[in-house]
Amino acid sequence: MLISSEKASDIVREKLLANGGTAMIPLLQGGLCTISLADRGHAITSDKLNGFQYALSVFDVIVELLQHSPQGKARKGNAHGHEDKVGCGRCTADTVVGAIAIHYFRKKTGESCFDPVFVLAAVLDWASIAKNGRGYIILI
């Protein structure tokens, strides 16, 4: 497959288009997740994301973080714990979930945020952009 762009969002879109707009991808913890193009090819949905749509630009946010992280590797982080609000605990700007909260959702320090990283990291792995590891993501 010839990819016409270096942007993660374009790579994911083109790979999904090559698969008819939908793909079953493996999750790190086991099991499968269905991802589909939405919003006329500008977003994705998943059966694991509580009905949310994410603009494909979310993948560019993640890759930008990885490009500016030591060895292209960043902790995934967490937004589930009581102490894990944006900018605090395990949801800081140097984590994937923190970067998504700050740069994609435009959340402010102390706000709550949904944590979609388990699916988005699996998509990046499926698209051969980044390896989805336990607790971290690293550029390929």
TIRO-2110 file (N, C-alpha, C; in Angstrom, 1 decimal):
// TIRO-2110
0.9, -1.2, 0.0, N, 1, A
0.0, 0.0, 0.0, CA, 1, A
0.9, 1.2, 0.0, C, 1, A
0.7, 2.1, -0.9, N, 2, A
1.4, 3.4, -1.0, CA, 2, A
0.7, 4.4, -0.2, C, 2, A
1.4, 5.0, 0.8, N, 3, A
0.9, 6.0, 1.7, CA, 3, A
1.3, 7.4, 1.1, C, 3, A
0.4, 8.3, 0.9, N, 4, A
0.7, 9.6, 0.2, CA, 4, A
1.1, 10.6, 1.2, C, 4, A
1.2, 10.3, 2.5, N, 5, A
1.5, 11.3, 3.5, CA, 5, A
2.3, 10.7, 4.6, C, 5, A
3.0, 11.5, 5.4, N, 6, A
3.8, 11.1, 6.5, CA, 6, A
3.0, 11.3, 7.8, C, 6, A
1.8, 12.0, 7.7, N, 7, A
1.0, 12.3, 8.9, CA, 7, A
0.3, 11.0, 9.4, C, 7, A
0.4, 10.8, 10.7, N, 8, A
-0.3, 9.6, 11.3, CA, 8, A
-1.7, 9.6, 10.9, C, 8, A
-2.4, 10.7, 11.0, N, 9, A
-3.8, 10.7, 10.6, CA, 9, A
-4.1, 10.2, 9.2, C, 9, A
-3.2, 10.6, 8.3, N, 10, A
-3.4, 10.2, 6.9, CA, 10, A
-3.1, 8.7, 6.7, C, 10, A
-2.1, 8.2, 7.4, N, 11, A
-1.7, 6.8, 7.4, CA, 11, A
-2.9, 5.9, 7.9, C, 11, A
-3.4, 6.3, 9.0, N, 12, A
-4.6, 5.6, 9.6, CA, 12, A
-5.8, 5.6, 8.6, C, 12, A
-6.1, 6.8, 8.1, N, 13, A
-7.2, 6.9, 7.2, CA, 13, A
-7.0, 6.0, 5.9, C, 13, A
-5.8, 6.1, 5.3, N, 14, A
-5.6, 5.3, 4.1, CA, 14, A
-5.6, 3.8, 4.4, C, 14, A
-5.1, 3.4, 5.5, N, 15, A
-5.1, 2.0, 5.9, CA, 15, A
-6.6, 1.5, 6.1, C, 15, A
-7.4, 2.3, 6.8, N, 16, A
-8.8, 2.0, 6.9, CA, 16, A
-9.5, 2.0, 5.6, C, 16, A
-9.2, 2.9, 4.7, N, 17, A
-9.9, 2.9, 3.4, CA, 17, A
-9.5, 1.7, 2.6, C, 17, A
-8.2, 1.2, 2.8, N, 18, A
-7.8, 0.0, 2.1, CA, 18, A
-8.5, -1.2, 2.6, C, 18, A
-9.1, -1.1, 3.9, N, 19, A
-9.8, -2.2, 4.5, CA, 19, A
-11.3, -2.0, 4.4, C, 19, A
-11.8, -1.1, 3.5, N, 20, A
-13.2, -0.9, 3.4, CA, 20, A
-13.8, 0.0, 4.4, C, 20, A
-12.9, 0.7, 5.2, N, 21, A
-13.4, 1.7, 6.1, CA, 21, A
-13.6, 1.1, 7.5, C, 21, A
-13.4, -0.2, 7.7, N, 22, A
-13.6, -0.8, 9.0, CA, 22, A
-12.5, -1.9, 9.2, C, 22, A
-12.0, -2.0, 10.4, N, 23, A
-11.0, -3.1, 10.7, CA, 23, A
-11.2, -3.6, 12.1, C, 23, A
-10.9, -4.9, 12.3, N, 24, A
-10.8, -5.5, 13.6, CA, 24, A
-9.4, -5.5, 14.0, C, 24, A
-9.1, -4.9, 15.1, N, 25, A
-7.7, -4.8, 15.6, CA, 25, A
-7.5, -5.4, 17.0, C, 25, A
-6.4, -6.0, 17.2, N, 26, A
-6.1, -6.7, 18.5, CA, 26, A
-5.8, -5.6, 19.6, C, 26, A
-6.4, -5.8, 20.8, N, 27, A
-6.0, -4.9, 21.9, CA, 27, A
-4.9, -5.6, 22.7, C, 27, A
-4.1, -4.8, 23.4, N, 28, A
-3.0, -5.3, 24.1, CA, 28, A
-3.4, -6.3, 25.2, C, 28, A
-4.5, -6.1, 25.8, N, 29, A
-4.9, -7.0, 26.9, CA, 29, A
-5.6, -8.2, 26.4, C, 29, A
-5.7, -8.3, 25.1, N, 30, A
-6.4, -9.5, 24.4, CA, 30, A
-7.7, -9.0, 23.9, C, 30, A
-8.3, -9.8, 23.1, N, 31, A
-9.6, -9.4, 22.5, CA, 31, A
-9.4, -8.5, 21.3, C, 31, A
-10.5, -8.3, 20.6, N, 32, A
-10.5, -7.4, 19.4, CA, 32, A
-11.4, -6.2, 19.6, C, 32, A
-11.1, -5.2, 18.8, N, 33, A
-11.8, -4.0, 18.8, CA, 33, A
-12.1, -3.6, 17.4, C, 33, A
-13.3, -3.2, 17.1, N, 34, A
-13.7, -2.7, 15.8, CA, 34, A
-13.5, -1.2, 15.7, C, 34, A
-12.8, -0.8, 14.7, N, 35, A
-12.7, 0.6, 14.4, CA, 35, A
-13.2, 0.9, 13.0, C, 35, A
-13.8, 2.0, 12.8, N, 36, A
-14.5, 2.4, 11.6, CA, 36, A
-14.3, 3.9, 11.3, C, 36, A
-14.1, 4.2, 10.0, N, 37, A
-14.1, 5.6, 9.7, CA, 37, A
-15.5, 6.3, 9.9, C, 37, A
-15.5, 7.5, 10.3, N, 38, A
-16.7, 8.2, 10.5, CA, 38, A
-16.5, 9.7, 10.0, C, 38, A
-17.5, 10.5, 10.1, N, 39, A
-17.5, 11.9, 9.7, CA, 39, A
-16.8, 12.0, 8.3, C, 39, A
-17.3, 11.3, 7.3, N, 40, A
-16.8, 11.3, 5.9, CA, 40, A
-15.3, 11.1, 5.8, C, 40, A
-14.8, 10.2, 6.7, N, 41, A
-13.3, 9.9, 6.6, CA, 41, A
-12.4, 10.8, 7.4, C, 41, A
-13.0, 11.6, 8.3, N, 42, A
-12.2, 12.5, 9.1, CA, 42, A
-12.1, 12.1, 10.5, C, 42, A
-12.8, 11.0, 10.9, N, 43, A
-12.8, 10.6, 12.3, CA, 43, A
-12.9, 9.1, 12.3, C, 43, A
-12.7, 8.5, 13.6, N, 44, A
-12.9, 7.1, 13.8, CA, 44, A
-13.9, 6.9, 14.9, C, 44, A
-14.5, 5.8, 14.9, N, 45, A
-15.3, 5.3, 16.0, CA, 45, A
-14.9, 3.9, 16.3, C, 45, A
-15.3, 3.5, 17.5, N, 46, A
-14.9, 2.1, 17.9, CA, 46, A
-16.0, 1.6, 18.9, C, 46, A
-16.1, 0.3, 18.8, N, 47, A
-17.1, -0.3, 19.7, CA, 47, A
-16.6, -0.3, 21.2, C, 47, A
-15.4, 0.1, 21.4, N, 48, A
-14.8, 0.2, 22.8, CA, 48, A
-14.7, 1.7, 23.3, C, 48, A
-15.2, 2.6, 22.6, N, 49, A
-15.0, 4.0, 23.0, CA, 49, A
-16.3, 4.7, 23.4, C, 49, A
-17.3, 4.0, 23.9, N, 50, A
-18.5, 4.5, 24.4, CA, 50, A
-19.2, 5.5, 23.5, C, 50, A
-19.2, 5.2, 22.2, N, 51, A
-19.9, 6.0, 21.3, CA, 51, A
-19.2, 7.3, 20.8, C, 51, A
-18.1, 7.6, 21.4, N, 52, A
-17.3, 8.8, 21.0, CA, 52, A
-16.7, 8.6, 19.6, C, 52, A
-16.6, 9.7, 18.9, N, 53, A
-15.9, 9.8, 17.7, CA, 53, A
-14.6, 10.6, 18.0, C, 53, A
-13.5, 10.2, 17.4, N, 54, A
-12.3, 11.0, 17.5, CA, 54, A
-11.8, 11.4, 16.1, C, 54, A
-11.6, 12.7, 15.9, N, 55, A
-11.0, 13.2, 14.7, CA, 55, A
-9.6, 12.5, 14.5, C, 55, A
-9.3, 12.2, 13.3, N, 56, A
-8.0, 11.5, 13.0, CA, 56, A
-6.8, 12.3, 13.5, C, 56, A
-7.0, 13.6, 13.7, N, 57, A
-5.9, 14.4, 14.2, CA, 57, A
-5.4, 14.0, 15.5, C, 57, A
-6.2, 13.2, 16.3, N, 58, A
-5.8, 12.7, 17.6, CA, 58, A
-4.5, 11.9, 17.4, C, 58, A
-4.3, 11.2, 16.3, N, 59, A
-3.1, 10.4, 16.1, CA, 59, A
-1.9, 11.3, 15.9, C, 59, A
-2.1, 12.5, 15.2, N, 60, A
-1.0, 13.4, 15.1, CA, 60, A
-0.6, 14.0, 16.4, C, 60, A
-1.5, 14.2, 17.3, N, 61, A
-1.2, 14.7, 18.7, CA, 61, A
-0.3, 13.7, 19.4, C, 61, A
-0.7, 12.4, 19.3, N, 62, A
0.1, 11.3, 19.9, CA, 62, A
1.5, 11.3, 19.3, C, 62, A
1.6, 11.3, 18.0, N, 63, A
2.9, 11.2, 17.3, CA, 63, A
3.8, 12.4, 17.6, C, 63, A
3.2, 13.5, 17.7, N, 64, A
3.9, 14.8, 18.1, CA, 64, A
4.6, 14.6, 19.4, C, 64, A
3.8, 14.1, 20.4, N, 65, A
4.4, 13.8, 21.7, CA, 65, A
5.5, 12.8, 21.6, C, 65, A
5.3, 11.7, 20.9, N, 66, A
6.4, 10.7, 20.8, CA, 66, A
7.6, 11.3, 20.1, C, 66, A
7.5, 12.1, 19.1, N, 67, A
8.6, 12.7, 18.4, CA, 67, A
9.4, 13.6, 19.3, C, 67, A
8.8, 14.2, 20.4, N, 68, A
9.5, 15.1, 21.3, CA, 68, A
9.8, 14.4, 22.6, C, 68, A
9.6, 13.1, 22.7, N, 69, A
10.0, 12.3, 23.9, CA, 69, A
11.3, 11.6, 23.7, C, 69, A
12.0, 11.4, 24.8, N, 70, A
13.3, 10.6, 24.7, CA, 70, A
13.1, 9.3, 24.0, C, 70, A
13.9, 8.9, 23.0, N, 71, A
13.9, 7.7, 22.3, CA, 71, A
12.5, 7.4, 21.6, C, 71, A
11.7, 8.5, 21.4, N, 72, A
10.4, 8.3, 20.8, CA, 72, A
9.4, 7.5, 21.6, C, 72, A
9.6, 7.5, 22.9, N, 73, A
8.8, 6.7, 23.8, CA, 73, A
8.1, 7.5, 24.9, C, 73, A
6.9, 7.3, 25.1, N, 74, A
6.1, 8.0, 26.2, CA, 74, A
5.3, 7.0, 27.0, C, 74, A
5.1, 7.3, 28.2, N, 75, A
4.2, 6.5, 29.1, CA, 75, A
2.8, 6.8, 28.6, C, 75, A
1.9, 5.8, 28.7, N, 76, A
0.5, 6.0, 28.3, CA, 76, A
-0.2, 6.9, 29.3, C, 76, A
0.1, 6.7, 30.6, N, 77, A
-0.6, 7.5, 31.6, CA, 77, A
-2.0, 6.9, 31.9, C, 77, A
-2.8, 7.7, 32.6, N, 78, A
-4.1, 7.2, 33.1, CA, 78, A
-4.9, 8.4, 33.5, C, 78, A
-6.2, 8.3, 33.2, N, 79, A
-7.1, 9.3, 33.6, CA, 79, A
-8.3, 8.7, 34.4, C, 79, A
-8.0, 7.5, 35.0, N, 80, A
-9.1, 6.8, 35.8, CA, 80, A
-9.1, 7.1, 37.3, C, 80, A
-7.9, 7.3, 37.8, N, 81, A
-7.9, 7.5, 39.3, CA, 81, A
-8.3, 8.9, 39.8, C, 81, A
-8.7, 8.9, 41.1, N, 82, A
-9.2, 10.1, 41.7, CA, 82, A
-8.2, 11.2, 41.6, C, 82, A
-6.9, 10.9, 41.7, N, 83, A
-5.8, 11.9, 41.6, CA, 83, A
-5.3, 12.2, 40.2, C, 83, A
-5.9, 11.4, 39.2, N, 84, A
-5.4, 11.5, 37.8, CA, 84, A
-6.2, 12.5, 37.0, C, 84, A
-6.2, 13.7, 37.4, N, 85, A
-6.9, 14.8, 36.6, CA, 85, A
-5.8, 15.4, 35.7, C, 85, A
-6.2, 16.1, 34.7, N, 86, A
-5.3, 16.7, 33.7, CA, 86, A
-4.3, 17.5, 34.4, C, 86, A
-3.0, 17.2, 34.1, N, 87, A
-1.9, 17.9, 34.7, CA, 87, A
-1.4, 17.3, 36.0, C, 87, A
-2.1, 16.3, 36.5, N, 88, A
-1.8, 15.8, 37.8, CA, 88, A
-1.7, 14.2, 37.8, C, 88, A
-1.0, 13.7, 38.8, N, 89, A
-1.0, 12.2, 38.9, CA, 89, A
-0.4, 11.6, 37.7, C, 89, A
-1.1, 10.7, 37.1, N, 90, A
-0.7, 10.0, 35.9, CA, 90, A
-1.3, 10.5, 34.6, C, 90, A
-1.7, 11.8, 34.6, N, 91, A
-2.3, 12.4, 33.5, CA, 91, A
-1.6, 13.8, 33.2, C, 91, A
-0.2, 13.7, 33.2, N, 92, A
0.6, 14.9, 32.9, CA, 92, A
0.8, 15.0, 31.4, C, 92, A
1.3, 16.2, 31.0, N, 93, A
1.5, 16.5, 29.6, CA, 93, A
2.5, 15.6, 28.9, C, 93, A
3.4, 14.9, 29.7, N, 94, A
4.4, 14.0, 29.1, CA, 94, A
3.8, 12.6, 28.9, C, 94, A
2.6, 12.4, 29.2, N, 95, A
1.9, 11.1, 29.0, CA, 95, A
1.0, 11.2, 27.8, C, 95, A
0.7, 10.1, 27.2, N, 96, A
-0.2, 10.1, 26.0, CA, 96, A
-1.6, 10.6, 26.4, C, 96, A
-2.1, 10.1, 27.5, N, 97, A
-3.5, 10.5, 27.9, CA, 97, A
-3.4, 12.0, 28.2, C, 97, A
-2.4, 12.5, 28.8, N, 98, A
-2.3, 13.9, 29.1, CA, 98, A
-2.2, 14.8, 27.9, C, 98, A
-1.4, 14.3, 26.9, N, 99, A
-1.3, 15.1, 25.7, CA, 99, A
-2.6, 15.1, 24.9, C, 99, A
-3.3, 14.0, 24.9, N, 100, A
-4.6, 14.0, 24.3, CA, 100, A
-5.6, 15.0, 25.0, C, 100, A
-5.6, 14.9, 26.3, N, 101, A
-6.4, 15.8, 27.1, CA, 101, A
-6.1, 17.3, 26.9, C, 101, A
-4.9, 17.6, 26.8, N, 102, A
-4.4, 19.0, 26.7, CA, 102, A
-4.5, 19.5, 25.3, C, 102, A
-4.0, 18.8, 24.3, N, 103, A
-3.9, 19.2, 22.9, CA, 103, A
-5.0, 18.8, 22.0, C, 103, A
-5.7, 17.8, 22.4, N, 104, A
-6.9, 17.4, 21.5, CA, 104, A
-8.2, 17.9, 22.1, C, 104, A
-8.4, 17.6, 23.4, N, 105, A
-9.7, 18.0, 24.1, CA, 105, A
-9.6, 19.4, 24.6, C, 105, A
-8.4, 20.0, 24.7, N, 106, A
-8.2, 21.4, 25.2, CA, 106, A
-8.6, 21.5, 26.7, C, 106, A
-8.4, 20.5, 27.4, N, 107, A
-8.7, 20.5, 28.9, CA, 107, A
-7.7, 21.3, 29.6, C, 107, A
-8.1, 21.8, 30.7, N, 108, A
-7.3, 22.6, 31.6, CA, 108, A
-6.8, 21.8, 32.8, C, 108, A
-5.7, 22.2, 33.5, N, 109, A
-5.2, 21.5, 34.6, CA, 109, A
-6.4, 21.3, 35.7, C, 109, A
-6.5, 20.1, 36.2, N, 110, A
-7.5, 19.8, 37.2, CA, 110, A
-8.8, 19.3, 36.7, C, 110, A
-9.0, 19.4, 35.4, N, 111, A
-10.2, 18.8, 34.8, CA, 111, A
-10.2, 17.3, 34.6, C, 111, A
-11.3, 16.7, 34.5, N, 112, A
-11.4, 15.3, 34.2, CA, 112, A
-11.4, 15.0, 32.7, C, 112, A
-11.0, 13.8, 32.3, N, 113, A
-10.9, 13.5, 30.9, CA, 113, A
-11.1, 12.0, 30.7, C, 113, A
-11.8, 11.7, 29.6, N, 114, A
-12.0, 10.3, 29.2, CA, 114, A
-10.6, 9.8, 28.7, C, 114, A
-10.3, 8.5, 29.0, N, 115, A
-9.0, 7.9, 28.6, CA, 115, A
-9.2, 6.9, 27.5, C, 115, A
-9.0, 7.3, 26.2, N, 116, A
-9.1, 6.4, 25.1, CA, 116, A
-7.9, 5.7, 24.7, C, 116, A
-6.8, 5.8, 25.5, N, 117, A
-5.5, 5.4, 25.0, CA, 117, A
-5.4, 3.9, 24.6, C, 117, A
-6.1, 3.0, 25.3, N, 118, A
-6.0, 1.6, 25.0, CA, 118, A
-6.4, 1.3, 23.6, C, 118, A
-7.4, 2.0, 23.0, N, 119, A
-7.8, 1.8, 21.7, CA, 119, A
-6.9, 2.6, 20.7, C, 119, A
-6.6, 3.9, 21.0, N, 120, A
-5.8, 4.7, 20.1, CA, 120, A
-4.4, 4.1, 19.9, C, 120, A
-3.8, 3.6, 21.0, N, 121, A
-2.5, 3.0, 20.9, CA, 121, A
-2.5, 1.7, 20.1, C, 121, A
-3.6, 0.9, 20.2, N, 122, A
-3.8, -0.3, 19.4, CA, 122, A
-3.9, 0.1, 17.9, C, 122, A
-4.6, 1.2, 17.6, N, 123, A
-4.7, 1.6, 16.2, CA, 123, A
-3.3, 2.0, 15.7, C, 123, A
-2.5, 2.7, 16.4, N, 124, A
-1.2, 3.1, 16.0, CA, 124, A
-0.3, 1.9, 15.7, C, 124, A
-0.5, 0.9, 16.6, N, 125, A
0.3, -0.4, 16.4, CA, 125, A
-0.2, -1.1, 15.1, C, 125, A
-1.5, -1.2, 14.9, N, 126, A
-2.1, -1.8, 13.7, CA, 126, A
-1.6, -1.1, 12.5, C, 126, A
-1.5, 0.2, 12.5, N, 127, A
-1.1, 1.0, 11.4, CA, 127, A
0.5, 1.1, 11.2, C, 127, A
1.2, 0.3, 12.0, N, 128, A
2.7, 0.3, 12.0, CA, 128, A
3.3, 1.6, 12.2, C, 128, A
2.7, 2.5, 13.1, N, 129, A
3.3, 3.8, 13.3, CA, 129, A
4.0, 3.7, 14.7, C, 129, A
3.5, 3.1, 15.7, N, 130, A
4.1, 3.0, 17.0, CA, 130, A
3.8, 1.6, 17.6, C, 130, A
4.7, 1.1, 18.4, N, 131, A
4.5, -0.1, 19.1, CA, 131, A
3.7, 0.2, 20.4, C, 131, A
2.7, -0.6, 20.6, N, 132, A
1.8, -0.5, 21.8, CA, 132, A
2.3, -1.4, 22.8, C, 132, A
3.1, -0.9, 23.8, N, 133, A
3.6, -1.7, 24.9, CA, 133, A
2.8, -1.6, 26.2, C, 133, A
3.2, -2.4, 27.2, N, 134, A
2.5, -2.3, 28.5, CA, 134, A
3.0, -1.0, 29.2, C, 134, A
2.1, -0.1, 29.2, N, 135, A
2.4, 1.2, 29.9, CA, 135, A
3.1, 2.3, 29.1, C, 135, A
3.4, 2.0, 27.9, N, 136, A
4.1, 2.9, 27.0, CA, 136, A
3.8, 2.7, 25.6, C, 136, A
4.1, 3.7, 24.8, N, 137, A
4.0, 3.7, 23.3, CA, 137, A
5.4, 4.2, 22.8, C, 137, A
5.9, 3.5, 21.7, N, 138, A
7.1, 4.0, 21.1, CA, 138, A
7.0, 4.0, 19.6, C, 138, A
7.6, 5.1, 19.0, N, 139, A
7.6, 5.2, 17.6, CA, 139, A
8.3, 4.0, 16.9, C, 139, A
7.8, 3.5, 15.8, N, 140, A
8.5, 2.5, 15.1, CA, 140, A
9.5, 3.1, 14.1, C, 140, A
END
